[in-house]
C-alpha cells in the first residue's frame, strides 16, 4: 500500500536526498572532500569545500529535527545540536567512507524522528527559548531540514562536478 501521508512523503524525500549523498561519495578520493572551486568571491566571500558542504548539510538536518523534538517537548534545549556538535567540521570529514557512515547515521536519526511523529505533532509550536519574538514549529523545522539538506546537496553536486572537471583537465587539485 502506498502511504501518502505527510510524514511518509517527508521520509521518501529525505531518503532521496540521502541516496544523493551516497552517490556523491561513490568512488570519491579523500582529496576531493578538501577541494573547493575558489578561495574567495566578491559575492558572499569564501567557498566551502565539498566536505564542508556535506558536513553542514548533515549537521543542520539533525540540528533542525532536534529543535523540532524540543518543540514537541521531547527533549531539553541543551540537547538541540548537530550530529557531531563542535566536531561538525572535524578532520574525520575528510574521509569519504566516514562521511558515508555519518550520512547513514543521520538518515537513521531522521527515520527515528519521523517514526516518532503523529500527524498532530506537526502542528506543534512554541516560543524560542533564547530569541524573543521567534516562534518555532515542528512542521517548519521538518520542512526546513529537508530544504536545507537539499540546498547543500545541490551545492555539493556542483562542487563535485567542478572538481571532476578540473581533475580531468589536469587543473591544480
N, C-alpha and C positions, 0 to 999 in steps of 0.2 A: 504494500500500500504506500502511496506517495503522500508523505506528511507535508502539507503546505502551510503549516503553522509558521508564525513569525519566527519562533525560536529555531525551528527546523531550517528555515531559509537562512538565518544567521549561520547555523552550523555548516550548511552547504557552501556559503560564500567564504567563510573562514577557511574551510578545508581546501577550497580552490586556491586561496592565497598561500596557504602553507605548501601546497603542491608546487606553486610557482617558485617558492623559496628553494625547495628541493631541486627543481630544475636549474635554478640559478647556480647552485653549488655543485652541480654534477660536473665532474672532471675539472674542477677549478683548482689551480695551484695556489698555495698559500700566499704567494707574492701578489696575486690578483686582489686579495682582500685588503691589502695595504695601498693599492693603486687608487689614485684619484685623477680625474681628467685635467685639472688645473689647480694651482695653489690658491689663486685669488681672482676675483671677478669684480668689475666695477658695480655689478648688480648683486647685492646680498653677500659680498665677501667670499670667504673660502669655500671650496667644495669639500664634501665629505668623501672619505674613501668608501669603497664597496663594503668593506667590513663594518665601518661605522654606520652606514645606511641600514644594513641588515640588523646590527645590534640594536640600533634605536627603534627600528620597526618592531622587533620582538619585545623589547623592554617597555615601550609605550603601550603596546597591546595589553600586556599583563598589568601595567600600572592602571590603565583606564578601567579594566574589568575589576581590579581590586577596589578601585574607587566606587564602582557600581555595587560591589558587595558591601562596602561600608554604607552606602546609601540605603541599602535594604536593611541594614542593622546586623549584618552577619560578622562584622569584624570591627576592630578598633581602628581609628585613623592612623595610628602608628604602623599598622600593617600595610598601608597603602604605599606600595613601592613597585619598581620594575622587577623583572625576573632575577636580576643579578645585583640589585642595589647599587652601591658605589662602584662595583666592578663591571657596570654595563658596557664600558668600552675597554675592558682589560685585555691583556695580551692573548688570552685564550681565544679571543675572537679573530685571531689571525690564522686560525686553523679551520679549513672548510669542514672537516669531519666534526669538530667540536661545534661549529655553527649549525650543522645539520642536527646534531643531538639536541642542541639548545632550542632549535626550531620545533623539534618533535616534543620536547618538554613543554614549550609554550602552547603547542597545539593541544596537548593533553590537559593543560590548565584550562584552555578555552572550552574544551569538551566538558570538563567537570563543572565549570561555571554555568554553561548552558544547560547541562543536565540538572543543575540545582534550581533552575528558574521555573516558576509557574508563570503563565501568561500575565497574570495580575501584577507580578513583581516588576514587569517592565514599566508600569505606571508609577512606581515609587519615586519619590524625590525628597530632598531635604536641603537645608541651607549648608553651604560650605562652612566647615568649622573654623577656617582661618581667613577667609576673604568675604568681608561684609558685602551683602548685596548679590552674591553669586549663589544660584540655586542649582544643585546637582540633580540629575535624572538618570535612572537606570537605563532607559531606552536611549537617551542621548549618548551616554558613555559607551554603550554597546555599539551603537552605530558609529560613533566617533572612533572607537578602537578599530573597527573594520575599515573605515575610511582612511585613517592614519596609516594603518598597515598597508593598505593598497597604494597609497601615495608613495611611501618609501620603497615598496617593492618596484613600483614603476621607475623611480629614480635609480634603484639598484640595477634594474634590467637595462636601462640606458647606459649606465656606467659600465656594466659588463660588456655591452656591445662596443662601447668606445675602447675599452681595454683590449678586446679581441681584435678590433681594427688596428690599434697601434702596435700590438704584438705581431699581427700578420704582416704588417708593412715594415717591420723592423724598427719601429719607434722606440724611444727610451722607455724602459719599464720601470 
